[in-house]
Amino acid sequence: MTKELVEAPQTKCNVHELGRKLGFEWSFIERARRVAQDKRGQLDDLLVRGERKLVSEDTSFVAFSSLARDEWTSKSDLDWTFLVDGQADPEHLPITQLIAKRLSEAGFGAPGPTGVFGNMAFSHDIIHQIGGQHDTNRNTTQRILLLLESTAIAKSDAYDRVVAGILNRYLQEDTSFLTSYGKQTKIPRFLLNDIVRFWRTMAVDFASKQRERAGEGWALRNLKLRMSRKLIFVSGLLTCFSCVHNPSRDLRDLKLDAGQPITPLVNHLKRYVSLTPLEIVAESMLLYEISDTAAAKLFTSYNSFLEAINDDDKRDHLQKLRSEAAESSTIFNEMRECSHTFQDALTEMFFENRRLFSLIRTYGVF
């Protein structure tokens, strides 16, 4: 690894802080972050342009995926939802269609073919249907990604209410978490279990999509599962563990068994879910004093992943590459090694750090 001088960032960023500590500059992570910020500004202009109001106190345009993670690359698609948290209005559908039209005209790539994104979503099912037969894959995906990789553009009133509503639901139903607060380890198990379920669902759906799409796009989806999808899961774990190891002052002083409200709990988790997954991991690396070697391996490998998918030729190769031809692909084999380095760093982080290992051992499997 070649160490490079790190320029002072324009705004505070956990990744920058970690990079300065290690003496590294992850140029493709930084580039993706800057481009994502520019794209959000462009989206803001698209949503407020003209006389017709596209977002209001009851609606939000929510972006997911690479834009929300600050990982925008040259061929990133825009996964988005027109989130409704209010009275039903016949105008919601025409507004959604107009948004899609403006995005297409502006050159934003359409969401994938699953139908999860690129349309309307309503807060009621996202907040109330957690678990049970009515909690579909689509509903689970929208809910967990609202927490782990989303950002509101132009106006965030509805988005902020829905995120708070989701967190309230997880905490209000978590009886063991509430009654044990101030007495023993405090992990929001209801939330943690749903994050774990979502990660396992993504892994299972990878195999399903392989069959449905007859192998098309296998290599790129495989690498995303190993890297960016896994990163989402890791950030969710660290968010839940933060209730023990990095609580706010209000959270430390809270005694729920005395009948106090759970607002400090919600506010603590809201701070974490407002960060990107890379920022959460970087902050946690510093918090848990993870070894410099592991931290450098994790972020350098992720930087290489973003470099590869930002290269049009490499991305096109991976998009067309099928599983049966993967062993003979130099590009795929290089990126697979990159994913192994990423996993090695995560293994050291969660299994060789005493504080994290105690939580993984207790809550990560059983």
C-alpha positions in Angstrom: 0.0 0.0 0.0 1.3 3.5 -0.9 0.7 6.2 1.6 -0.2 9.5 0.3 -0.6 13.0 1.8 -4.2 13.8 2.7 -5.7 17.2 2.0 -7.9 18.8 4.6 -11.5 18.1 3.8 -14.0 20.9 3.2 -16.5 19.5 5.6 -16.2 17.1 8.6 -16.3 13.5 7.5 -15.5 10.4 9.6 -13.8 8.8 6.6 -11.5 11.9 6.2 -10.7 11.8 9.9 -9.8 8.1 9.7 -7.7 8.7 6.6 -5.8 11.5 8.2 -5.0 9.2 11.2 -3.7 6.5 8.9 -2.0 8.8 6.4 -4.1 7.5 3.5 -6.2 9.2 0.9 -8.9 7.1 -0.7 -9.4 9.1 -3.8 -12.3 7.2 -5.4 -14.3 7.2 -2.2 -13.8 11.0 -2.0 -14.6 11.4 -5.7 -17.8 9.4 -5.4 -18.8 11.5 -2.4 -18.3 14.8 -4.3 -20.2 13.6 -7.4 -23.0 12.3 -5.2 -23.3 15.8 -3.6 -23.4 17.4 -7.0 -26.1 14.9 -8.1 -28.2 15.7 -5.1 -28.0 19.4 -5.9 -29.1 18.6 -9.5 -32.1 16.6 -8.1 -33.0 19.4 -5.8 -33.3 21.7 -8.8 -35.4 19.2 -10.7 -37.9 18.9 -7.9 -38.4 22.6 -7.3 -38.4 23.7 -10.9 -41.5 25.3 -12.4 -44.8 26.2 -10.8 -46.0 22.6 -9.9 -45.1 21.6 -6.4 -43.6 18.1 -6.5 -42.9 17.6 -2.7 -44.7 18.9 0.3 -45.1 18.5 4.0 -46.8 15.2 3.3 -44.4 13.8 0.7 -40.7 13.4 0.2 -38.5 12.4 -2.7 -36.2 9.7 -1.2 -33.0 8.5 -3.0 -31.5 5.2 -2.1 -28.5 3.1 -3.2 -25.2 4.7 -4.4 -26.5 8.2 -4.2 -27.6 7.9 -0.6 -24.3 6.1 0.3 -22.3 8.9 -1.3 -20.9 6.4 -3.7 -22.1 7.7 -7.1 -20.1 6.3 -10.1 -20.3 6.9 -13.8 -23.1 4.3 -14.5 -25.0 4.5 -11.2 -28.8 4.1 -11.5 -31.0 6.2 -9.4 -33.2 4.2 -7.0 -35.9 6.5 -5.7 -39.3 6.5 -4.0 -42.0 9.1 -3.8 -42.8 8.7 -0.1 -46.3 9.6 1.0 -47.0 10.3 4.7 -50.4 11.9 4.8 -53.9 11.9 3.3 -54.3 10.1 0.0 -54.4 12.5 -3.0 -55.3 11.7 -6.6 -52.4 13.9 -7.6 -49.8 11.7 -6.1 -49.6 9.4 -9.1 -49.3 12.2 -11.7 -46.6 13.8 -9.6 -44.8 10.4 -9.4 -45.0 10.1 -13.2 -43.8 13.7 -13.7 -40.8 13.0 -11.4 -39.9 9.9 -13.5 -40.2 12.0 -16.7 -37.9 14.8 -15.4 -35.3 12.3 -14.1 -35.3 10.5 -17.5 -34.9 13.8 -19.4 -32.0 14.7 -17.0 -30.2 11.5 -17.9 -30.6 9.6 -14.6 -30.7 5.9 -15.0 -34.0 4.2 -14.2 -34.2 1.9 -11.2 -33.9 -1.9 -11.6 -36.7 -4.1 -12.8 -37.8 -5.4 -9.4 -40.4 -2.7 -9.0 -39.3 -1.7 -5.5 -38.2 1.7 -6.6 -39.3 4.3 -9.1 -42.8 4.7 -7.7 -44.9 5.6 -4.7 -44.6 4.2 -1.2 -46.9 4.8 1.7 -45.9 5.2 5.3 -48.6 3.1 6.8 -47.4 -0.3 5.7 -43.7 0.6 6.1 -44.3 1.5 9.8 -47.0 -0.9 10.8 -46.3 -4.0 8.8 -43.1 -5.3 10.4 -43.1 -9.1 10.3 -46.0 -11.3 9.7 -47.6 -12.3 6.4 -48.2 -8.8 5.2 -44.6 -7.7 5.5 -43.5 -8.5 1.9 -39.9 -8.4 0.6 -40.7 -5.1 -1.0 -42.0 -3.6 2.2 -39.0 -4.9 4.2 -36.6 -3.6 1.7 -38.1 -0.1 1.7 -38.2 0.0 5.5 -34.6 -1.2 6.2 -33.2 0.9 3.3 -35.0 4.0 4.6 -32.9 3.4 7.8 -29.6 2.2 6.3 -29.1 3.9 2.9 -31.5 6.7 2.1 -31.6 10.5 1.8 -34.4 13.0 1.2 -34.1 15.5 -1.5 -35.5 19.1 -1.5 -37.9 18.6 1.5 -37.6 16.1 4.3 -40.7 16.6 6.5 -42.4 13.4 5.6 -39.2 11.5 5.4 -38.1 12.6 8.9 -41.5 11.6 10.3 -41.4 8.1 8.7 -37.9 7.4 9.9 -38.8 8.4 13.4 -42.0 6.3 13.1 -40.1 3.2 12.1 -37.6 3.6 14.9 -40.4 4.1 17.4 -42.1 0.9 16.2 -39.0 -1.1 16.7 -38.4 0.3 20.2 -41.9 0.3 21.5 -42.3 -3.4 20.7 -38.9 -4.4 22.2 -40.1 -5.2 25.7 -36.8 -6.8 26.8 -34.8 -3.8 25.6 -37.0 -1.3 27.4 -37.2 -3.1 30.7 -33.5 -3.8 30.8 -32.3 -0.3 30.1 -29.9 1.0 32.8 -29.5 -2.6 34.2 -27.6 -4.6 31.6 -26.6 -4.8 28.0 -28.9 -2.7 25.9 -29.3 -3.9 22.3 -32.5 -3.1 20.3 -33.1 -6.8 19.3 -36.2 -6.2 17.3 -34.4 -3.8 15.0 -31.2 -5.9 15.0 -33.2 -9.1 14.0 -34.9 -7.3 11.1 -31.5 -6.0 9.8 -30.1 -9.5 10.0 -33.2 -10.8 8.2 -32.8 -8.3 5.5 -29.1 -9.2 4.9 -30.0 -12.9 4.7 -32.9 -12.0 2.3 -30.5 -10.1 0.0 -28.2 -13.2 0.0 -31.1 -15.5 -0.9 -32.5 -13.1 -3.5 -29.1 -13.1 -5.2 -29.6 -16.7 -6.1 -33.2 -16.1 -7.1 -32.2 -13.3 -9.5 -29.5 -15.5 -10.9 -32.2 -17.9 -12.1 -34.7 -15.3 -13.1 -32.3 -13.4 -15.2 -30.6 -16.4 -16.7 -27.2 -15.4 -15.4 -27.2 -11.9 -16.8 -25.3 -9.4 -14.7 -24.1 -12.2 -12.3 -20.5 -10.9 -11.7 -21.4 -7.3 -11.0 -24.2 -8.4 -8.6 -21.9 -10.9 -6.9 -19.3 -8.2 -6.2 -21.9 -5.8 -5.0 -23.2 -8.4 -2.6 -19.7 -9.0 -1.3 -19.0 -5.2 -0.9 -21.7 -2.6 -0.9 -24.5 -4.8 0.2 -22.4 -6.3 3.0 -21.4 -2.7 4.0 -25.0 -1.8 4.6 -25.5 -4.8 6.9 -22.3 -3.9 8.8 -23.4 -0.4 9.3 -26.7 -1.7 10.7 -25.0 -3.9 13.2 -22.8 -1.0 14.4 -25.8 1.2 14.7 -27.5 -1.3 17.0 -24.3 -1.9 19.0 -23.8 1.9 19.4 -26.6 1.9 22.0 -24.2 0.1 24.3 -20.8 1.5 23.3 -21.4 5.0 22.1 -24.6 6.3 23.7 -25.4 10.0 23.8 -25.5 11.7 27.2 -29.3 11.7 27.2 -29.2 8.0 26.5 -26.7 7.2 29.2 -28.9 9.0 31.8 -32.2 7.4 30.6 -34.1 5.2 33.0 -36.9 3.7 31.0 -38.2 1.5 33.9 -39.1 4.8 35.6 -41.6 5.6 32.8 -39.5 8.1 30.9 -40.2 8.5 27.1 -38.1 6.7 24.5 -37.3 9.9 22.6 -33.6 9.9 23.5 -33.4 6.4 22.1 -35.0 7.4 18.8 -32.8 10.5 18.6 -29.6 8.5 19.2 -30.5 6.0 16.4 -31.6 8.9 14.1 -28.1 10.3 14.4 -26.6 7.1 13.2 -29.0 6.4 10.4 -28.4 10.0 9.1 -24.8 8.9 8.4 -23.6 7.0 5.3 -22.5 3.4 5.9 -18.9 4.3 5.3 -19.1 7.1 7.8 -20.6 4.7 10.4 -17.8 2.2 9.8 -15.1 4.9 10.0 -16.5 6.3 13.2 -16.7 2.8 14.7 -13.1 2.1 13.6 -12.0 5.1 15.7 -14.4 4.3 18.6 -13.3 0.7 19.0 -9.6 1.5 18.2 -9.5 -1.1 15.5 -6.0 -1.8 14.3 -4.6 0.5 11.6 -3.9 -2.5 9.4 -7.5 -3.6 9.4 -8.8 -0.1 8.9 -6.5 0.5 6.0 -7.4 -2.9 4.4 -11.1 -2.2 4.7 -11.1 1.3 3.2 -8.4 0.6 0.6 -10.3 -2.4 -0.7 -13.5 -0.5 -0.8 -11.8 2.3 -2.6 -10.6 -0.3 -5.2 -14.1 -1.6 -5.6 -15.4 1.9 -6.4 -12.5 2.5 -8.8 -13.5 -0.7 -10.7 -17.2 0.0 -11.0 -16.4 3.6 -12.0 -14.3 2.3 -14.9 -16.8 1.9 -17.8 -14.8 -0.9 -19.5 -14.4 -2.9 -16.3 -18.0 -2.4 -15.3 -19.3 -3.5 -18.8 -17.1 -6.6 -18.6 -18.5 -7.5 -15.1 -22.1 -6.7 -16.2 -21.8 -9.2 -19.1 -19.7 -11.8 -17.3 -21.6 -15.0 -16.3 -20.7 -17.3 -13.5 -19.3 -20.1 -15.7 -16.7 -17.7 -17.2 -15.7 -16.0 -14.0 -12.7 -18.2 -13.2 -11.0 -17.1 -16.4 -11.7 -13.3 -15.9 -8.7 -11.4 -14.7 -10.9 -8.4 -13.7 -13.3 -10.5 -11.7 -10.5 -12.4 -10.0 -8.8 -9.2 -9.0 -12.1 -7.9 -7.5 -12.8 -11.1 -5.8 -9.4 -10.8 -4.0 -10.4 -7.3 -3.1 -13.6 -8.6 -1.5 -11.6 -11.2 0.4 -9.4 -8.3 1.8 -12.6 -6.5 2.7 -13.9 -9.5 4.5 -10.6 -10.1 6.3 -10.8 -6.6 7.7 -14.4 -7.1 8.9 -13.4 -10.4 10.5 -10.6 -8.8 12.5 -12.9 -5.9 13.4 -15.8 -8.0 14.8 -14.0 -11.1 16.0 -10.6 -9.8 17.3 -11.9 -6.7 19.1 -13.0 -7.7 22.6 -15.9 -5.2 22.8 -17.4 -6.0 19.5 -16.8 -9.8 19.7 -18.8 -10.0 23.0 -21.8 -8.5 21.2 -21.4 -10.6 18.0 -21.1 -13.7 20.1 -24.2 -13.0 22.1 -26.5 -11.3 19.4 -24.9 -12.0 16.0 -26.0 -15.7 15.7 -28.4 -16.9 18.3 
